Amino acid sequence: MGLGNKSVLVAGGAGFIGSHIVDRLAVEGLESLVVVDNLFLGSVDNLMEARSQFPELVFYEEDASDPGTMRDIMERHGVDVVFDLAVIPLPASHTRPRWVFEQNVGVTLTLCELAVGGAYDTLIHFSSSEVYGTCEYEPMDEEHPLKGMTPYAASKIASDQLVFSYDRTFGLDASIVRPFNNFGPRQNDGSYAGVIPLTIKRILNNEPPVIYGSGMQTRDYLYVTDTADSAVDIYNSRKTRGKALNIASGKEISIASVIGLISEYMGCEKPIVREPERPGDVRRHIANIFLAKDLIGFKPSVSFEEGLRRTVDWYVQRAKK
């Protein structure tokens, strides 16, 4: 298929994963590249690299759940393909559960409606490994029960089911990317930060690392550029339509090990502080990635150790600036 000469819109494209998707798309020979982001966590600075490759990139600070706004933007640019990464993150659902659920599902519903209404052709929707909840068997394939443990996870389950239902009922041309724990440069290190950027920030601020709970919780981490590559490959493969694909490393690592590696690499000798376990924290995640290997030839290219070095170096250099 290929994205050459297509007009592509990335919802949530100024965020962490979204901006890396935009970077990847910027070298695909597109007709136009449009980013819509409400900047809840995203930043226009995250688009600097993409702009250097694609100066014609157009950015709109808008709410991707608004049907009228999104239709106007799509008509203005003749959009063919939408990559949907617009999302309010998991931690926000602990304090504003209704808003997070309505916002996340609202974006997906708007994009599904616009697609079946003819506003664009193909949707590549980003889900989350949080839809599975804690691992009931391992490795977790796409048939694993959906037992999300937070309102955020519930919103992602509902969004996935919306995409599937519009495919079955209206013939929506869509594929679902189900990434596990991504990490890398530009990941938010402020409010709602993940463990890797938060630990790096604490050490840079001469604070001790923190482990919530036992630290034996495991995650399946993937360097963000591997996810970006997979998103383009999923678009290019018709065999992925109507399916959700796990995108991950297929390996698990404990949170305690992650924090230990960061501390070692950054030369931090401060003792780790222990805090109570956070609500809704899944105990174990490890993905089965056989379907992605079969349909798109997926294979991670960046090891966790190499990705972690790149990530720490990026935050250290940013702090120096």
C-alpha positions in Angstrom: 0.0 0.0 0.0 2.4 2.7 1.2 1.8 6.2 2.6 3.5 8.0 -0.2 1.4 11.0 -1.5 -1.2 10.4 1.3 -2.6 13.1 3.5 -2.2 11.9 7.1 -3.6 13.2 10.4 -2.1 12.2 13.8 -4.4 12.8 16.7 -2.4 13.3 19.9 0.7 13.8 17.7 2.4 16.2 20.0 2.6 13.7 22.8 5.3 11.1 23.6 4.5 8.2 21.3 2.5 10.4 19.0 5.5 12.7 18.2 7.6 9.7 17.4 4.9 8.5 15.0 5.0 11.9 13.4 8.8 11.7 13.1 8.4 8.4 11.3 5.7 9.7 9.0 7.7 12.8 8.1 10.0 10.7 5.9 7.3 8.7 4.1 6.8 11.1 1.2 3.4 12.3 2.3 1.2 14.8 0.5 0.4 16.5 3.8 1.0 15.9 7.5 -1.4 17.3 10.1 -1.2 17.0 13.9 -4.1 17.7 16.3 -3.4 17.8 20.0 -5.0 19.5 23.0 -1.6 19.8 24.7 -2.9 18.2 27.9 0.5 16.4 28.1 1.9 17.1 24.6 4.2 19.9 23.6 4.8 21.6 20.3 8.5 21.3 21.0 8.1 17.5 20.4 7.4 18.3 16.8 10.7 20.1 16.1 12.4 17.0 14.6 9.5 16.2 12.3 9.3 19.8 11.1 13.0 19.7 10.1 12.1 16.7 7.9 8.6 18.0 6.8 8.5 21.8 7.1 4.9 21.9 5.8 3.6 20.1 8.9 0.4 21.7 10.2 -0.5 21.8 13.9 -3.9 22.4 15.4 -4.3 22.8 19.2 -7.8 21.3 19.3 -9.9 18.7 21.0 -9.9 15.6 18.8 -13.3 14.5 20.3 -15.1 17.5 18.7 -16.8 16.2 15.5 -17.2 19.5 13.8 -13.7 20.7 14.4 -12.2 17.4 13.2 -14.4 17.2 10.1 -13.4 20.8 9.1 -9.7 19.9 9.5 -10.0 16.7 7.5 -11.9 18.5 4.7 -9.4 21.3 4.7 -6.5 18.9 4.2 -8.1 16.1 2.3 -7.1 13.6 4.9 -6.8 9.9 3.8 -5.4 8.2 7.0 -5.7 8.9 10.7 -3.4 7.6 13.4 -5.2 8.0 16.7 -3.0 8.5 19.8 -5.1 11.2 21.5 -5.6 10.0 25.1 -5.8 11.3 28.7 -3.4 9.1 30.6 -4.0 6.5 33.3 -3.1 8.4 36.4 -5.6 11.1 35.7 -8.3 8.5 35.9 -7.6 8.1 39.7 -8.8 11.7 40.3 -11.1 12.5 37.3 -12.4 9.1 36.2 -15.6 10.3 34.4 -13.7 12.9 32.4 -11.0 10.5 31.4 -13.5 7.8 30.3 -15.7 10.2 28.4 -12.8 12.0 26.7 -11.0 8.9 25.6 -14.1 7.1 24.3 -15.3 10.4 22.8 -12.2 10.7 20.6 -12.6 7.2 19.3 -16.3 7.6 18.6 -15.7 10.8 16.7 -13.0 9.3 14.5 -15.1 6.2 13.8 -18.2 8.3 12.9 -16.1 10.5 10.6 -14.6 7.5 8.9 -17.9 5.8 8.1 -19.2 9.2 7.0 -16.5 9.4 4.4 -14.3 12.1 5.9 -11.2 9.8 5.5 -10.4 6.2 4.5 -8.3 4.4 7.2 -8.0 4.5 11.0 -4.9 3.2 12.8 -6.1 3.2 16.4 -3.8 3.0 19.4 -5.0 0.9 22.3 -3.0 0.0 25.5 -1.8 -3.2 27.2 -3.7 -1.9 30.2 -6.9 -3.4 28.7 -5.6 -6.8 29.8 -5.2 -6.0 33.5 -2.8 -8.3 35.4 -1.5 -11.3 33.5 -3.7 -14.4 33.9 -1.4 -16.5 31.7 1.8 -15.7 30.0 2.8 -14.6 27.5 -0.4 -12.5 27.1 -1.7 -12.8 23.5 -4.5 -10.8 21.9 -7.1 -13.3 23.2 -6.2 -12.7 26.8 -9.2 -11.6 28.9 -9.8 -7.9 29.0 -9.9 -7.1 32.7 -8.6 -3.6 33.0 -8.1 -2.4 36.6 -8.6 1.4 36.2 -11.2 3.7 34.6 -8.5 4.5 32.0 -8.2 0.8 31.1 -12.0 0.7 30.8 -11.9 3.6 28.4 -9.4 1.8 26.2 -11.4 -1.4 26.3 -14.5 0.5 25.3 -12.6 2.3 22.5 -11.3 -0.9 21.1 -14.7 -2.4 21.1 -16.1 0.7 19.3 -13.5 0.3 16.5 -14.3 -3.5 16.2 -18.0 -2.8 16.2 -17.7 -0.1 13.4 -15.7 -2.6 11.4 -18.3 -5.3 11.7 -21.3 -3.1 11.3 -20.2 -0.5 8.8 -17.0 -1.9 7.2 -14.7 0.6 8.9 -11.2 0.2 7.5 -9.2 0.0 10.7 -6.4 -1.7 12.6 -5.6 -1.5 16.3 -2.1 -1.1 17.7 -1.9 -2.5 21.3 1.5 -1.2 22.6 2.9 -2.4 26.0 5.1 0.0 28.0 6.9 2.4 25.8 9.9 4.4 26.9 12.3 6.8 25.3 13.1 10.5 24.7 10.2 13.0 25.2 8.2 10.9 27.6 6.5 13.2 30.1 8.4 13.6 33.3 6.0 16.0 35.0 2.5 15.2 36.2 1.4 11.6 35.4 5.0 10.6 34.6 6.0 6.9 34.1 8.6 5.2 36.3 11.5 5.6 33.9 11.4 9.4 33.3 10.3 10.0 36.9 13.3 8.1 38.3 15.7 9.9 35.9 14.2 13.2 37.0 14.6 12.4 40.7 18.2 11.4 40.3 19.0 14.5 38.3 17.4 16.5 41.1 19.7 14.7 43.6 16.6 12.9 45.1 16.5 9.2 45.9 14.7 6.8 43.6 11.2 5.6 44.7 9.6 2.1 44.5 5.9 1.8 45.0 4.9 -1.5 46.5 7.2 -4.5 46.3 8.9 -3.5 43.1 8.4 -7.0 41.8 5.7 -5.8 39.4 6.8 -6.6 35.9 6.4 -4.7 32.6 7.2 -5.4 29.0 9.1 -2.4 27.8 9.7 -1.4 24.2 11.7 1.5 22.9 9.4 4.0 21.3 10.9 4.1 17.8 10.1 0.4 17.4 6.5 1.2 18.1 6.6 4.0 15.5 8.0 1.7 12.9 5.3 -0.9 13.7 2.5 1.6 13.3 3.5 2.3 9.7 4.0 -1.4 9.0 0.5 -2.1 10.3 -1.0 0.5 8.0 0.8 -1.0 5.1 -0.5 -4.5 5.7 -4.1 -5.2 4.7 -3.9 -8.4 6.8 -4.0 -6.3 10.0 -7.5 -4.8 9.3 -10.1 -5.7 11.9 -7.4 -7.0 14.3 -5.5 -5.8 17.4 -1.8 -6.5 17.5 0.4 -6.6 20.6 3.5 -4.5 20.0 6.1 -5.2 22.7 9.4 -6.8 23.3 8.0 -10.2 24.5 10.2 -9.9 27.6 9.4 -8.8 31.2 11.5 -6.9 33.7 10.7 -5.9 37.2 10.2 -2.3 38.3 12.9 -2.8 40.9 15.3 -4.0 38.2 14.5 -1.0 36.0 15.1 1.5 38.8 18.3 -0.4 39.7 19.6 -0.1 36.1 18.8 3.6 35.9 20.5 4.2 39.3 23.6 2.3 38.2 23.9 4.0 34.9 23.5 7.5 36.4 25.9 6.7 39.3 23.2 7.2 42.0 24.1 5.8 45.4 21.2 7.1 47.3 19.1 4.3 49.0 15.8 3.6 47.3 12.7 5.0 49.2 9.8 2.6 49.6 6.2 3.9 49.2 2.8 2.1 49.4 1.6 0.4 46.2 -0.4 2.6 43.9 -4.1 1.8 43.3 -4.9 -0.2 40.1 -1.2 -1.1 39.6 -1.1 -4.4 37.5 1.2 -7.1 38.9 2.6 -8.6 35.8 2.8 -7.9 32.0 4.6 -9.9 29.3 3.3 -9.9 25.7 2.9 -12.6 23.1 4.0 -10.9 19.9 3.6 -13.9 17.5 0.7 -12.2 15.6 2.7 -9.1 14.9 5.6 -11.2 13.8 3.3 -13.2 11.5 1.4 -10.3 9.9 4.1 -7.5 9.7 7.4 -9.3 10.4 7.7 -7.4 13.7 10.9 -7.7 15.6 12.2 -5.1 18.1 15.4 -3.5 16.9 16.5 -1.7 20.1 17.3 -3.7 23.3 16.1 -2.5 26.6 19.6 -1.7 27.8 20.4 0.3 24.7 17.1 2.1 24.8 17.6 2.9 28.5 21.0 4.4 27.8 19.6 6.6 24.9 16.8 7.7 27.2 18.9 8.6 30.1 21.4 10.5 27.9 18.5 12.5 26.3 17.2 13.6 29.7 20.7 14.4 30.9 21.4 16.5 27.8 18.1 18.3 28.2 18.8 19.1 31.8 22.2 20.6 30.8 20.4 22.9 28.3 
